[in-house]
Amino acid sequence: MLKGDMLNGVFLRMVSSLSDGLEVRKLHISEVPEGWNQEMILNGYTLSIKGCVSVVDSAFKAMSNNHLSHLQEMHISGCWSGLSFPGNSLPRSLQKLKIMDCRKLEFPQQQPEQKYDLVELQIEDSCHSLTSLSLDSFPNLTNLEISLCLNLESVSMSEPPHAALQRLTINGCHKLVSFAGEGLAAPNLTHLSITYCDKLEAFPSHMNTLLPSLHSLCIGACRKICKVPEGGFPPNLKELVLEGSDEQMKELSWMANLGALTKLTMDFSCVRSFTQVGLLPCLPSLTTLHLCYFQNLETLECNQLLGLTSLQQLHISYCPKLEKMEGEKLPSSLSLLKIQDCDLLGELCKNKHEPIWPKISHIPTIEVNGQQISE
């Protein structure tokens, strides 16, 4: 393996070569501590660098000198030193950028006149100095994933609509308080996931009109979100994941306008009886219901599910205290009951215990921890 100075010299000579440097389409950069193996591999259009901070810094400088003018994709990981993009901007040719475990890396400031051609942007446990991200700077962005960006306070938009955005995921941004101001105007957004954002108090406003193509929505462990968005959820929503406490979602009548919903996952850790989260409204298109991580759920009320006339699959997982079923029986439309890591209920089902068995025996397929129970 080459030492840092030698590797740096080889890199500088290579990127200044017309035959090699300009052929690089993908660049993978990672920093390793002194004494660790350092290497550089050029494989086709992909250049992978595992080296010290001087090599990483040289790679950044090479971008500003147009030695990597055809660069389309860049992965940066494990860079613990304080670095910043040259000229405080991204390469013009860059289409995909993934940054992982680079907490001190300075993300370029977004200026109103500065537009980038990025299609995909992923930031994970990195760029901790970043406090705001403007979608205006990335008009072609289709996929945005931000995770553990600990000082991010806002994701903004002042030039709506953002027609390119299709997937948006934000996770573990504990200081996030603002979300696109007056609303996230993204007419082609199909997937939205917001989880573990402790200070976020509201859904993006006007979701029902500004997100007409939204099919999948996940809202998890955002403790301050207690209100349904103004105007309700998008009418074409097909998959919904809700994770929170019974205080947040004890009134579920707001779900009545979700006529297109086919899959619902609910995770309420404080609930003892399913009646605490209210009667599920009629969801005529719902085919799959997943109840998971109800750590204190002791009783499943069968009658609470009778409004789900199209329900085909019921998945119950990680409910360690669940051992009772009340009501006549589970919906007759069910074709699959799947129980996973619910020791008390699972054992009763396997033993066809009274009065549990009469409530589920009409279901063609019953699985407990992957094992099918025969009639």
Secondary structure in CASP SS format (residue, H / E / C, confidence):
PFRMAT SS
TARGET T0000
AUTHOR 0000-0000-0000
METHOD secondary structure of the structure
MODEL  1
M C 1.00
L C 1.00
K C 1.00
G H 1.00
D H 1.00
M H 1.00
L H 1.00
N H 1.00
G H 1.00
V H 1.00
F H 1.00
L H 1.00
R H 1.00
M H 1.00
V H 1.00
S C 1.00
S C 1.00
L C 1.00
S C 1.00
D C 1.00
G H 1.00
L H 1.00
E H 1.00
V C 1.00
R C 1.00
K E 1.00
L E 1.00
H E 1.00
I E 1.00
S E 1.00
E E 1.00
V C 1.00
P C 1.00
E C 1.00
G C 1.00
W C 1.00
N C 1.00
Q C 1.00
E E 1.00
M E 1.00
I E 1.00
L E 1.00
N E 1.00
G C 1.00
Y C 1.00
T E 1.00
L E 1.00
S E 1.00
I E 1.00
K E 1.00
G E 1.00
C C 1.00
V H 1.00
S H 1.00
V H 1.00
V H 1.00
D H 1.00
S H 1.00
A H 1.00
F H 1.00
K H 1.00
A H 1.00
M H 1.00
S H 1.00
N C 1.00
N C 1.00
H C 1.00
L C 1.00
S C 1.00
H C 1.00
L C 1.00
Q C 1.00
E E 1.00
M E 1.00
H E 1.00
I E 1.00
S E 1.00
G C 1.00
C C 1.00
W C 1.00
S C 1.00
G C 1.00
L C 1.00
S E 1.00
F C 1.00
P H 1.00
G H 1.00
N H 1.00
S C 1.00
L C 1.00
P C 1.00
R C 1.00
S C 1.00
L C 1.00
Q C 1.00
K E 1.00
L E 1.00
K E 1.00
I E 1.00
M E 1.00
D C 1.00
C C 1.00
R C 1.00
K C 1.00
L C 1.00
E E 1.00
F C 1.00
P C 1.00
Q C 1.00
Q C 1.00
Q C 1.00
P C 1.00
E C 1.00
Q C 1.00
K C 1.00
Y C 1.00
D C 1.00
L C 1.00
V C 1.00
E E 1.00
L E 1.00
Q E 1.00
I E 1.00
E E 1.00
D C 1.00
S C 1.00
C C 1.00
H C 1.00
S C 1.00
L C 1.00
T C 1.00
S E 1.00
L E 1.00
S E 1.00
L H 1.00
D H 1.00
S H 1.00
F C 1.00
P C 1.00
N C 1.00
L C 1.00
T C 1.00
N E 1.00
L E 1.00
E E 1.00
I E 1.00
S E 1.00
L C 1.00
C C 1.00
L C 1.00
N C 1.00
L C 1.00
E C 1.00
S E 1.00
V E 1.00
S E 1.00
M C 1.00
S C 1.00
E C 1.00
P C 1.00
P C 1.00
H C 1.00
A C 1.00
A C 1.00
L C 1.00
Q C 1.00
R E 1.00
L E 1.00
T E 1.00
I E 1.00
N E 1.00
G C 1.00
C C 1.00
H C 1.00
K C 1.00
L C 1.00
V C 1.00
S E 1.00
F E 1.00
A C 1.00
G C 1.00
E C 1.00
G C 1.00
L C 1.00
A C 1.00
A C 1.00
P C 1.00
N C 1.00
L C 1.00
T C 1.00
H E 1.00
L E 1.00
S E 1.00
I E 1.00
T E 1.00
Y C 1.00
C C 1.00
D C 1.00
K C 1.00
L C 1.00
E C 1.00
A C 1.00
F C 1.00
P C 1.00
S C 1.00
H C 1.00
M H 1.00
N H 1.00
T H 1.00
L H 1.00
L C 1.00
P C 1.00
S C 1.00
L C 1.00
H C 1.00
S E 1.00
L E 1.00
C E 1.00
I E 1.00
G E 1.00
A C 1.00
C C 1.00
R C 1.00
K C 1.00
I C 1.00
C C 1.00
K C 1.00
V C 1.00
P C 1.00
E C 1.00
G C 1.00
G C 1.00
F C 1.00
P C 1.00
P C 1.00
N C 1.00
L C 1.00
K C 1.00
E E 1.00
L E 1.00
V E 1.00
L E 1.00
E E 1.00
G E 1.00
S C 1.00
D C 1.00
E C 1.00
Q C 1.00
M C 1.00
K C 1.00
E C 1.00
L C 1.00
S H 1.00
W H 1.00
M H 1.00
A H 1.00
N H 1.00
L C 1.00
G C 1.00
A C 1.00
L C 1.00
T C 1.00
K E 1.00
L E 1.00
T E 1.00
M E 1.00
D E 1.00
F E 1.00
S C 1.00
C C 1.00
V C 1.00
R C 1.00
S E 1.00
F H 1.00
T H 1.00
Q H 1.00
V H 1.00
G C 1.00
L C 1.00
L C 1.00
P C 1.00
C C 1.00
L C 1.00
P C 1.00
S C 1.00
L C 1.00
T C 1.00
T E 1.00
L E 1.00
H E 1.00
L E 1.00
C E 1.00
Y C 1.00
F C 1.00
Q C 1.00
N C 1.00
L C 1.00
E C 1.00
T E 1.00
L E 1.00
E E 1.00
C H 1.00
N H 1.00
Q H 1.00
L H 1.00
L C 1.00
G C 1.00
L C 1.00
T C 1.00
S C 1.00
L C 1.00
Q C 1.00
Q E 1.00
L E 1.00
H E 1.00
I E 1.00
S E 1.00
Y C 1.00
C C 1.00
P C 1.00
K C 1.00
L C 1.00
E C 1.00
K E 1.00
M E 1.00
E E 1.00
G C 1.00
E C 1.00
K C 1.00
L C 1.00
P C 1.00
S C 1.00
S C 1.00
L C 1.00
S C 1.00
L E 1.00
L E 1.00
K E 1.00
I E 1.00
Q E 1.00
D C 1.00
C C 1.00
D H 1.00
L H 1.00
L H 1.00
G H 1.00
E H 1.00
L H 1.00
C H 1.00
K H 1.00
N C 1.00
K C 1.00
H C 1.00
E C 1.00
P C 1.00
I C 1.00
W H 1.00
P H 1.00
K H 1.00
I H 1.00
S C 1.00
H C 1.00
I C 1.00
P C 1.00
T E 1.00
I E 1.00
E E 1.00
V E 1.00
N C 1.00
G C 1.00
Q E 1.00
Q E 1.00
I E 1.00
S C 1.00
E C 1.00
END
